[in-house]
Amino acid sequence: MPLVIKGTLIGSGKPLVCVPVVDHSETEILVHIKELVEKEVPAIEWRVDCFGEAGDEEKLRKVLEEIRSLTPRTVMIATLRSRAEGGEADFSEVETASILYRIAEAHCVDLIDVEFYQFRNIDKIFADLHEKGAMVISSCHNFSRTPSEGELKKIFYEMSCKEADIIKVTMMPRKVSDVFSLLKVASEFHEENSDIPLIAMSMGDMGRISRILGEQIGSCISFGLDKEESAPGQMPFAVLSDVLDKIHQNYVYQG
């Protein structure tokens, strides 16, 4: 079922536009978030793996508390992505879990993004994060290819069997048909599991169309860039917002 976070509905209607913050220092991170809040960006993803001192418990806590004071009405997502998953972190599985738990315990962000296949016991990770009061985005990224439709269906099914609040599947296409394969499988999954909020995107230039068709396939968040992209194919958030608005207006009118 749709989520309501800080008065914002996620999981129904027009996708929420989220802008990633991939700055490296505390000052850069906080200044950038403040700028995005002033621009009234509805959601921000803090890429914690880009923060050079994410492993320092005290410095992490300090940045989180500053973020909380800056974003009373902005949906905040915290993501810790390893290099294997397109990020910058080199932490072990145990270290990654520890940082995620610290983020949850700080109660300064609304959603924590967790890579589904990174942990051997994902059930425990999700359960622990929920126990600490966090909501969870379960993510699956593939930066080299898009699996077959059969494999994609298996991924969606495996992820839906776990206790995440949102499922996110992001793939790199090698050909245009890969984009439509992901859109097809995501749409079919949404039709059968409309109670599970979903994010589905294809990366790169070929996949850009997937970032504007969320409302049609049931994808609830789309990511747009401000200064730097966090994944290939992201378009400027102002452009993305405008396109999504126009599509939504026409979609509602036609409906």
C-alpha positions in Angstrom: 0.0 0.0 0.0 1.2 3.6 -0.5 3.4 5.2 2.1 2.8 8.6 3.6 6.0 10.3 4.7 6.0 13.9 6.1 2.6 14.3 4.4 3.9 13.1 1.0 2.2 10.2 -0.6 4.6 7.6 -2.1 3.3 4.7 -4.2 0.3 6.2 -6.0 0.0 8.7 -8.9 2.8 10.8 -10.1 6.3 9.5 -9.1 8.1 11.5 -6.4 11.2 13.2 -7.8 14.3 12.5 -5.7 17.7 14.2 -6.1 20.9 12.5 -5.0 23.6 14.2 -3.0 27.0 12.7 -3.7 29.3 15.3 -2.1 32.2 14.2 -0.1 32.7 16.6 2.8 30.4 17.5 5.7 30.2 21.1 4.6 29.5 20.3 0.9 26.8 17.8 1.9 25.0 20.2 4.2 25.2 23.1 1.9 23.9 21.1 -1.0 21.0 19.7 1.0 20.1 23.2 2.2 20.1 24.4 -1.5 17.9 21.6 -2.6 15.4 22.2 0.3 15.3 25.9 -0.7 14.5 24.7 -4.3 11.6 22.7 -2.8 12.9 19.4 -4.1 10.4 16.9 -2.6 12.9 14.1 -1.8 16.7 13.9 -1.4 18.9 10.8 -1.4 22.1 11.2 0.7 24.7 8.9 -0.7 26.4 8.1 2.5 29.1 6.1 0.7 30.4 9.3 -0.9 31.0 10.8 2.6 34.6 10.2 3.3 34.1 9.8 7.0 31.0 7.6 7.0 32.9 5.1 9.2 33.4 7.6 12.0 30.4 7.1 14.3 30.5 10.6 15.8 30.9 12.4 12.5 28.2 10.4 10.9 25.8 11.2 13.7 26.7 14.9 13.5 25.9 15.1 9.8 22.6 13.1 10.3 21.5 15.5 13.0 22.2 18.5 10.8 20.3 16.9 8.0 17.3 16.3 10.3 17.2 20.0 11.1 17.3 21.0 7.5 14.6 18.6 6.2 11.5 18.8 8.4 9.2 18.5 5.3 11.6 16.8 2.8 11.6 13.1 2.3 15.1 11.8 3.1 16.7 8.6 1.9 20.1 7.4 3.1 22.0 5.0 0.8 25.3 3.2 1.4 26.4 1.7 -1.9 29.6 -0.4 -2.3 31.9 -0.1 -5.3 30.5 -3.4 -6.7 27.1 -1.8 -6.7 28.2 1.5 -8.4 29.0 3.3 -5.2 32.2 4.4 -3.4 32.2 2.4 -0.1 34.7 -0.3 0.7 33.2 -1.6 3.9 32.8 -5.2 4.8 29.3 -6.7 5.2 29.6 -6.3 9.0 30.8 -2.7 8.8 28.0 -1.9 6.3 25.4 -3.3 8.6 26.8 -1.4 11.5 26.6 1.9 9.7 23.1 1.2 8.5 22.1 0.5 12.1 23.7 3.8 13.3 21.7 5.7 10.6 18.5 4.0 11.7 19.1 4.7 15.4 19.7 8.4 14.7 16.1 8.8 13.4 17.2 11.5 11.0 16.2 10.0 7.7 12.9 8.5 6.5 14.1 5.6 4.3 17.3 3.5 4.3 18.3 1.9 1.0 19.7 -1.6 1.4 21.2 -3.7 -1.4 19.2 -6.9 -1.4 21.9 -9.3 -2.5 24.7 -7.8 -0.4 23.8 -9.5 2.8 23.8 -13.2 3.6 20.9 -12.7 6.1 18.8 -10.0 4.6 15.8 -10.9 6.8 17.8 -10.0 9.9 19.0 -6.7 8.4 15.4 -5.7 7.5 14.1 -6.8 10.8 16.8 -5.0 12.8 16.3 -1.7 10.8 12.5 -1.9 11.3 13.0 -2.6 15.0 15.1 0.6 15.1 12.3 2.6 13.6 13.5 2.8 10.0 11.6 2.2 6.7 13.6 0.2 4.1 14.1 0.3 0.4 15.2 -3.1 -0.9 17.4 -2.5 -3.9 18.8 -4.6 -6.7 21.3 -2.9 -9.1 23.1 -4.4 -12.1 25.5 -1.9 -13.8 26.6 -4.3 -16.6 23.4 -5.8 -18.1 19.7 -6.4 -17.9 18.8 -10.0 -17.0 16.3 -12.0 -19.0 12.6 -11.5 -18.3 12.6 -14.8 -16.5 15.5 -13.7 -14.3 13.8 -10.3 -13.6 10.6 -12.0 -12.5 12.6 -14.1 -10.1 14.3 -11.0 -8.7 11.0 -9.2 -8.2 9.5 -12.3 -6.6 12.5 -12.9 -4.2 12.5 -9.3 -3.1 8.7 -9.2 -2.6 9.0 -12.2 -0.2 11.0 -10.0 2.3 9.8 -7.3 4.6 10.9 -4.2 2.8 8.7 -1.1 2.5 9.7 -0.3 -1.1 11.3 -2.5 -3.8 13.8 -0.9 -6.2 15.2 -2.7 -9.3 17.6 -0.8 -11.5 19.3 -2.3 -14.5 21.7 -1.3 -17.3 20.4 -2.0 -20.8 22.6 -3.3 -23.6 19.9 -2.8 -26.2 16.6 -1.0 -26.3 14.6 -4.2 -25.9 16.2 -4.6 -22.4 14.5 -1.3 -21.4 11.1 -2.6 -22.4 11.7 -6.0 -20.8 12.3 -4.3 -17.4 9.2 -2.0 -17.9 7.1 -5.0 -18.9 8.1 -7.2 -15.9 7.8 -4.2 -13.5 4.3 -3.4 -14.9 3.1 -7.0 -14.6 4.5 -7.2 -11.0 2.7 -4.0 -10.1 -0.6 -5.3 -11.5 -0.3 -8.4 -9.3 1.2 -6.7 -6.2 -0.2 -3.2 -6.2 0.2 -3.1 -2.4 4.0 -3.1 -2.7 5.5 0.3 -3.6 7.9 -0.2 -6.5 10.8 1.7 -8.1 11.9 0.4 -11.5 14.5 2.1 -13.8 16.7 1.3 -16.7 20.0 3.2 -16.7 22.0 5.1 -19.4 20.7 7.1 -22.4 18.7 4.2 -23.6 16.9 3.8 -20.3 16.0 7.5 -19.8 12.5 6.8 -21.0 11.9 4.6 -18.0 12.5 7.6 -15.7 9.4 9.3 -17.0 7.0 6.4 -17.3 6.7 5.6 -13.5 3.0 6.4 -13.2 2.2 4.1 -16.1 4.1 1.1 -14.7 3.6 1.7 -11.0 7.1 3.1 -10.2 6.8 5.5 -7.3 10.1 7.4 -7.3 12.2 8.8 -10.1 15.8 10.2 -9.6 17.0 13.4 -11.2 20.3 15.1 -10.9 21.1 18.6 -9.6 24.9 18.8 -9.9 26.2 15.3 -10.3 24.4 12.1 -11.3 24.5 9.1 -9.0 23.6 6.7 -11.8 23.9 6.9 -15.6 21.0 8.5 -17.5 19.6 10.8 -14.8 18.2 14.0 -16.2 18.1 17.5 -14.5 15.5 17.3 -11.8 13.7 20.5 -13.0 13.3 18.9 -16.5 12.2 15.6 -15.0 9.7 17.3 -12.7 8.2 19.2 -15.6 7.9 16.2 -17.8 6.3 14.1 -15.1 3.8 16.9 -14.4 2.8 17.0 -18.1 2.5 13.3 -18.4 0.5 13.1 -15.2 -1.9 15.9 -16.4 -2.5 14.1 -19.7 -2.7 10.7 -17.9 -5.4 11.9 -15.5 -7.2 13.7 -18.3 -7.3 10.6 -20.5 -8.3 8.5 -17.6 
